Amino acid sequence: MKKSVANSDHYFWGAGCEGWHLAATKNLSVIEEVVPPGASEIQHFHHRAEQFFYILEGVATIELSDKTIELSCGEGLSVPVRCGHRLTNSGSKTLRFIVVSTPPSHGDRTVLEE
């Protein structure tokens, strides 16, 4: 079956952020997410999941261990297992991106002190 935000499981998180599960299997998670300007996730890491963030619209800032990396439309970044990270919409427009996790990252998250 074709997948899109129109026919995928939808959820809300944080302050006005949304996500759609485009693929959700035992070994793979593909999610499209939308983050309004100024919103961010909590600094965290995953014990088992490796992730890849790919920007579709907007500008994201990803804090990755001791680095800060800005990503624009058409750019992506891998986040290794057990690497602390936080994504923030650092732009003035809505951020839309795909995050791929293998294995899925749900239930595999440890929040770091802010």
N, C-alpha and C positions, 0 to 999 in steps of 0.2 A: 504494500500500500504506500502511496505517496504520503510524505509527511510535511507538514507546515505548521505555523502557529495556529492556523484555523482548525486543525484536527488533532492537536497534541494536548496532553495533560498540561494544565496551566497552574501556576502558583505565584504567590506574592512573597516578597521577603524585604527586610530592611525598610527604609523610608521611601516608599513609592517604586520599588524595584519589582520586576516581573520576570518570570522564566517559563519556558515551554520545553518539555521533554520530547525532543525529536527522535531520539533512540534511547532505549532503556533496557539493556540486557544484563545478564550476569557479569559480562566482561567489558561492557562498553556503555558510556553515557555521553550523549550529545545533546547539549542544551543551548537554546537561543535565549539570551537575556537582554533586558532593557534596564538602564540605570539613568535616572534623571541627573541633571547637572548638580555637582556638589555631593552626591550620595556616594557611599562606599560600603564595602563589606568589612568585617572584623578581621584583624590580623590573625592568621591561622596556618596550620599545616596539615597534611594528610599522611597517615602512616603507611598506606599501601598505594594510593592513587597518584599517578603521574597525570598532569593536565597540560592542555594546550589551549591558549586563548587566541582567538582570531577576530579582529575588529572589522565590523561591517559598516558602521557609521559612528562618527564622533571621535573623541580622543580619550584614551584611558591612561592612567598612571598606575603602574604596578610596582609596589614595593616588594622587592625580592631579596630576602636576607638583608644584606648591607647595601644593595643597589636600588636606585629608583629609575625605572624605565618608562618612557612615554611611547605609546603606540597610537598610530593613526589608522584610518581606513586602509585596509589591504595589508596590514602588518599583523604578525603574530608572535607569540612567545611561549616557549615550553617552561613548565614549572616542575622540577624534579620532585620525587618522593621525599617527604620530610623537610622540604624547604619552606620556611615561613614566607607568607605572601599576603598582600592585600591589594584589591583592585579598587580604584577610585575614578569617578567621572570628573576629570579635571578640566573639561571643556565647558562651553556655554550652551551646548546643544545636547540632546539626548544621546546617550551611548548605547549602541546595539552591537552585540558580539556573540560569537559561538564559543562555548567552552566544551572541550572533549576531555573525558576522564576515562582512564583505564587502569585498574577496574573502576567502576563507579565510585564517586567520592562520598555519597550519602552515607552517614553513619561512620565515616572515617575522618573525622575532623577534630583537631585539638586547637582550641582558642589559645592564643598567646597573650600575655599581658600587654595592655596598651600603654 
